């Protein structure tokens, strides 16, 4: 287990959860299938390491508000960048773990179940990746 677990504040944990679960929420808002969203959520709860502990914790600190995809993206995309910056400073291996976990969740959520992938979902997946890479 990583020794950085004790160095993350409640706010840090909230940022990580908001970013990860927000990424799946953005994919849902862009039009991914219900089955895909379920698979994306399962991917998040299957994470290991520090990220796995943070994402698995029962918490009510994920506050995603907005009446449009744009409003949701205004919250989630900066949270993804912030999460990568935070983890990159504290534990670069966990930053990689977080990025991989979110990308697996996004990939699972965007898998086409009938026909090809929805272009809006594909575009949102690119925006999520770019937000994490901006760190």
C-alpha positions as CSV (number, residue, x, y, z in Angstrom):
1,X,0.0,0.0,0.0
2,X,1.2,3.5,-0.8
3,X,2.4,5.6,2.1
4,X,0.8,8.7,0.5
5,X,-2.6,7.6,1.7
6,X,-2.3,9.6,4.9
7,X,-1.1,12.7,3.0
8,X,-4.3,13.2,0.9
9,X,-6.7,15.6,2.5
10,X,-10.5,15.2,2.4
11,X,-10.5,17.8,-0.3
12,X,-7.8,15.9,-2.3
13,X,-9.9,12.7,-2.1
14,X,-13.0,14.7,-3.2
15,X,-11.1,16.1,-6.2
16,X,-10.1,12.6,-7.3
17,X,-13.6,11.1,-6.9
18,X,-15.2,14.1,-8.6
19,X,-12.8,13.8,-11.5
20,X,-13.1,10.0,-12.0
21,X,-16.8,9.7,-11.5
22,X,-17.3,13.0,-13.4
23,X,-15.5,11.5,-16.4
24,X,-18.1,8.7,-16.6
25,X,-20.9,11.2,-16.0
26,X,-19.6,13.3,-19.0
27,X,-19.6,10.2,-21.2
28,X,-23.2,9.4,-20.1
29,X,-24.2,13.0,-20.8
30,X,-22.7,12.8,-24.2
31,X,-25.0,9.8,-25.0
32,X,-23.2,6.6,-24.1
33,X,-25.4,3.6,-23.6
34,X,-26.6,2.5,-20.1
35,X,-24.6,-0.7,-20.4
36,X,-21.5,1.3,-21.3
37,X,-22.0,3.6,-18.3
38,X,-22.4,0.6,-16.0
39,X,-19.2,-0.9,-17.4
40,X,-17.4,2.4,-16.8
41,X,-18.5,2.6,-13.2
42,X,-17.4,-1.0,-12.6
43,X,-14.0,-0.1,-14.0
44,X,-13.7,2.7,-11.5
45,X,-14.6,0.5,-8.5
46,X,-12.1,-2.1,-9.7
47,X,-9.1,0.3,-9.3
48,X,-6.2,-0.7,-7.1
49,X,-3.6,1.1,-5.1
50,X,-4.2,4.5,-3.6
51,X,-6.6,5.4,-6.4
52,X,-8.6,2.3,-5.7
53,X,-8.9,3.1,-2.0
54,X,-10.0,6.6,-2.7
55,X,-12.6,5.7,-5.4
56,X,-14.0,2.8,-3.3
57,X,-14.6,4.9,-0.2
58,X,-18.2,5.5,0.6
59,X,-18.6,9.2,0.3
60,X,-21.1,12.0,-0.4
61,X,-18.5,14.5,-1.5
62,X,-19.0,14.1,-5.3
63,X,-21.1,17.2,-6.3
64,X,-21.7,17.3,-10.0
65,X,-24.1,20.0,-10.9
66,X,-25.3,21.4,-14.2
67,X,-28.2,21.5,-16.5
68,X,-26.1,21.0,-19.6
69,X,-23.1,18.9,-20.8
70,X,-21.1,22.2,-21.0
71,X,-21.8,23.0,-17.3
72,X,-20.8,19.5,-16.3
73,X,-17.7,19.7,-18.4
74,X,-16.8,23.0,-16.7
75,X,-16.5,21.1,-13.4
76,X,-15.1,17.8,-14.5
77,X,-12.4,18.6,-17.0
78,X,-10.6,21.0,-14.5
79,X,-11.0,18.4,-11.8
80,X,-9.2,15.8,-14.0
81,X,-6.3,18.2,-14.6
82,X,-6.2,19.0,-10.9
83,X,-6.2,15.3,-9.9
84,X,-3.3,14.6,-12.2
85,X,-1.4,17.6,-10.9
86,X,-2.0,16.6,-7.3
87,X,-1.0,13.0,-7.7
88,X,1.9,13.9,-10.0
89,X,3.4,15.9,-7.1
90,X,2.7,13.4,-4.4
91,X,3.1,10.0,-6.1
92,X,3.8,9.9,-9.8
93,X,3.0,6.1,-10.0
94,X,-0.4,6.9,-8.6
95,X,-0.9,9.6,-11.1
96,X,-0.3,7.0,-13.8
97,X,-2.7,4.6,-12.0
98,X,-5.4,7.3,-11.9
99,X,-4.9,8.1,-15.6
100,X,-5.1,4.5,-16.5
101,X,-8.1,3.9,-14.3
102,X,-10.1,6.8,-15.8
103,X,-9.1,5.8,-19.4
104,X,-10.2,2.2,-18.8
105,X,-13.5,3.5,-17.4
106,X,-14.0,5.8,-20.4
107,X,-13.1,3.0,-22.8
108,X,-15.5,0.7,-21.2
109,X,-18.2,3.3,-21.2
110,X,-17.7,4.2,-24.9
111,X,-17.7,0.6,-26.3
112,X,-20.4,0.5,-29.0
113,X,-23.1,-2.1,-28.2
114,X,-25.1,-1.6,-31.4
115,X,-23.5,0.0,-34.4
116,X,-20.5,2.3,-34.2
117,X,-19.6,4.6,-31.4
118,X,-21.6,7.9,-31.0
119,X,-19.4,10.8,-32.4
120,X,-20.3,13.0,-29.4
121,X,-19.2,10.2,-27.0
122,X,-15.9,9.8,-28.9
123,X,-15.3,13.6,-28.8
124,X,-16.0,13.7,-25.1
125,X,-13.5,10.8,-24.5
126,X,-10.8,12.9,-26.3
127,X,-11.6,15.9,-24.1
128,X,-11.3,13.8,-21.0
129,X,-7.9,12.5,-22.2
130,X,-6.7,16.0,-23.1
131,X,-7.7,17.3,-19.6
132,X,-5.6,14.6,-17.9
133,X,-2.7,15.2,-20.3
134,X,-2.8,19.0,-19.5
135,X,-1.3,18.3,-16.1
